[in-house]
Structures are given as structure tokens and as C-alpha cells.
Amino acid sequence: MTGTTASPNQIECVDYIIQELTQNGVMEIDRLNQTPFIDINPLGPEGVFPSAKVDRLVEALSEIRSRAA
């Protein structure tokens, strides 16, 4: 999100991801399609971010998981 202007829903989504990572150290990708993310938008992050950003988000979460293993 660096260098861009984020919408309130995008900020809220990122905040939830940070909370999840802070509490658990990792985050399963399927969590993106569960509450609280689908409470922001029924499509989850796909309804909040452009598809390229969602792809990058999934890559980042996968990388975090692989480094934690």
C-alpha cells in the first residue's frame, strides 16, 4: 500500500491481517474469505483491492508462512 491512497475498507482489511499475524504469527489464506474480512465486503479482499493487490497479498502471506516453518 506504500505510495498509494487506501480506502477505509482497505485500511480495515490490512488492520485485520496485521492483528491476525500479531496474534498467531501466520495467517491461513482461507481466512481472507471468512469473518471479519467478508464483513468488510462479501467478496472479502477481492471486493476491496484490485486483483493484482490480492495476488500480492496472498504471496506475502504464503511467504510469511514458509519462513515461519
C-alpha positions as CSV (number, residue, x, y, z in Angstrom):
1,M,0.0,0.0,0.0
2,T,3.0,2.2,0.1
3,G,2.8,5.1,-2.3
4,T,-1.0,4.7,-2.8
5,T,-4.1,6.2,-1.2
6,A,-6.0,3.5,0.6
7,S,-9.7,3.5,1.1
8,P,-11.2,3.0,4.6
9,N,-12.1,-0.6,3.7
10,Q,-8.6,-1.4,2.5
11,I,-7.1,0.0,5.7
12,E,-9.6,-2.0,7.8
13,C,-8.7,-5.2,5.9
14,V,-5.0,-4.6,6.4
15,D,-5.5,-3.9,10.1
16,Y,-7.3,-7.3,10.5
17,I,-4.4,-9.0,8.7
18,I,-1.9,-7.4,11.0
19,Q,-4.0,-8.4,14.0
20,E,-4.1,-12.0,12.8
21,L,-0.3,-12.1,12.2
22,T,0.4,-10.4,15.5
23,Q,-1.8,-12.9,17.4
24,N,-0.8,-16.1,15.5
25,G,2.4,-15.4,13.7
26,V,0.9,-16.7,10.5
27,M,-2.4,-16.5,8.7
28,E,-4.1,-19.1,6.6
29,I,-5.1,-17.8,3.1
30,D,-8.6,-19.1,3.5
31,R,-9.1,-16.7,6.5
32,L,-9.4,-14.0,3.9
33,N,-12.8,-15.5,2.9
34,Q,-14.1,-15.5,6.5
35,T,-15.3,-13.0,9.1
36,P,-14.1,-10.3,9.6
37,F,-12.9,-9.9,6.0
38,I,-16.3,-10.8,4.5
39,D,-17.9,-8.3,6.9
40,I,-16.0,-5.5,5.1
41,N,-17.1,-6.8,1.7
42,P,-19.0,-10.0,0.9
43,L,-16.2,-10.9,-1.6
44,G,-13.5,-10.4,1.1
45,P,-10.3,-8.8,-0.2
46,E,-11.3,-9.4,-3.8
47,G,-14.1,-6.8,-3.3
48,V,-11.8,-4.3,-1.6
49,F,-8.5,-4.5,-3.6
50,P,-7.6,-4.8,-7.3
51,S,-6.8,-8.4,-8.2
52,A,-3.1,-7.7,-8.6
53,K,-3.0,-6.5,-4.9
54,V,-4.9,-9.6,-3.8
55,D,-2.4,-11.8,-5.6
56,R,0.5,-9.9,-3.9
57,L,-1.3,-10.2,-0.5
58,V,-1.6,-14.0,-0.9
59,E,2.0,-14.2,-2.0
60,A,3.1,-12.3,1.1
61,L,1.0,-14.4,3.5
62,S,2.4,-17.6,1.8
63,E,6.0,-16.2,2.2
64,I,5.4,-15.5,5.9
65,R,4.1,-19.0,6.4
66,S,7.0,-20.6,4.7
67,R,9.6,-18.6,6.7
68,A,7.8,-19.5,9.9
69,A,8.0,-23.2,9.2
